[in-house]
């Protein structure tokens, strides 16, 4: 039994397509943040630059100090 049969039984190719789509959506949303919008622009990163799950390596880590320095 699965909670979400369609999602939990996806083949590897379809799963990666879904992951890339969701990653692009997340990056697009983060671009609306002043901090991440500026950071991603400086890095040349956009939702369109993500082509595969391996592109997760392009994303910077967020550390506690980033959040402290950029708190609204």
CORNOR-V115366 format. One line per field, one symbol per residue. ss: DSSP state (H for helix, E for strand, - for the rest). phi: phi as a letter, one per 40 degrees, with the letter a starting at -180 (. if undefined). psi: psi as a letter, one per 30 degrees, with the letter a starting at -180 (. if undefined). Layout:
ss=???
phi=???
psi=???
//
This chain:
ss=----HHHH---HHHHHHHHHHHHHHHHHHH---HHHHHHHHHH---HHH---HHHHHH-----HHHHHH---
phi=.bcbdcccbccdccccccccdccccccccccccdccdccccccgbaccccbacccdcccccbbdcdcccbcc
psi=kleieeefgkleeeeeeeeeeeeeeeeeefffkeeeeeeeeefgkleffjflffffffklkkleeeeefgk.
//
